[in-house]
Amino acid sequence: MFKKILIANRGEIACRIIDTCRRLGVRTVAVYSEADAAARHVRLADEAFCVGPAASSESYLRGERIVEVTQRAGAEAVHPGYGFLSENEDFAQACHDAGVVFIGPPIAAIRAMGAKSAAKRLMDEAGVPLVPGYHGDDQSAELLQTEADRIGYPVIIKASAGGGGKGMRVVRSADAFAEELTSCQREAQASFGNDHVLIEKYLERPRHIEIQIFADHDGHTVSLFERDCSAQRRHQKVVEEAPAPGIDDAQRTRMGEAACNAARAVDYVGAGTVEFIADDSGAFYFMEMNTRLQVEHPVTELITGLDLVEWQLRIAAGEPLPREQSALAIAGHAIEVRLYAEDPARGFLPSIGRLAHFVAPEASAHVRLDSGVEQGDEITPHYDPMIAKLIVWDHDRAAAVERMLTALAGLQIVGVRHNGEFLARLIGHEAFRSGTVDTGLIEREMAALA
Ligand code: ADP
């Protein structure tokens, strides 16, 4: 096992990684921006280095600077968390060149999954099911229109380099296609520096179900089962749970095998998530693979009793998978909500300020809070305004729903606006209670929820 690692991230995920390191006796090095000098992750780490001004582009995204700090601090490996540099192949390469272990998959796997179009072609060859679509290199407007007509409306146009729910357009008829294409390409160029798009059949009211996989250096791959992340606002996850309601063992096995095949096709190593969209008939289709730890990994931890960061560290250090597939099982049900400093009554505008008072339900076998802030800390405009992830576990889904409602009712937050009541209305909604949430539910019910 490593003696010392650097965490190239901030907020709750940096704190989460430090927790596991402490338990394993691994020393931790934090990096921070000038705006984060007093942040919780800096307070928790054994050592900390400032890497630049508040803007992410001048601090958390400065890969070369972070590699230098890693070497100066004598850390053997870098954990990139999620976001920032976690799926950046240049950063992974820079780590490699400096003789530092990048705690993530091989560079070729990051690259293969990084561009959606190429990834889909690869998955098609590996026999992983895809939504009917066009993933080619020819990007002429005439050809794209012809392909959209062939696929049949509604279609979704996606930026191949896109992520975070950005750069997507749903088109409902042929005469609207040309205009939506232009605007999608413009947004893709502005946000991702690349206007390559793909086109897919747009599924009405699908569910988002993803599989957590792990692979080691010997080519062994396991599925740590699924998470349901169908509760989304503007294609961004709001609530996640595991296992997915209504999925039986046969379907779980089929999806797990498809996800492991996807991983094997790119010689994957480490933690990865294969995202699918699913319809009512039990059909599921590959959407993308995220080559890092996900925000929602705690629900998988609570139903499997495993520490996914520990698995990442062990595999990066060259150890084999800690367990075989036959030794993995699901116990109970877990739900996570993303608690944000934002105002649902004002279009979910971020709410900046000092967290004057912040009390969460006490941690227990049933309740977990992953947070990067404490009472007295600032929510700044520089980064994602997440306050915390609140995660609950219980013996079955109905009990977990009640557990979450109780936990949300016990939150005390003063100083910033937050989405706690919105989340409680969502969890209490009959569609959520009955386990029939699709990705459009929040938008359809927005007036009732916000
Ligand atoms: P991103 O990389 O931005 O997260 P994804 O391709 O993973 O983009 O899609 C994000 C979300 O968009 C999905 O969870 C789903 O809600 C919706 N979505 C994507 N593709 C389709 C599709 N073909 N039909 C319906 N909804 C889709």
Residues whose N, C-alpha, C, O or C-beta is under 5 A from the ligand:
A	BS01	ADP	V131 I156 G162 G163 G164 G165 K166 E200 K201 Y202 L203 H208 H235 M287 E288 T439
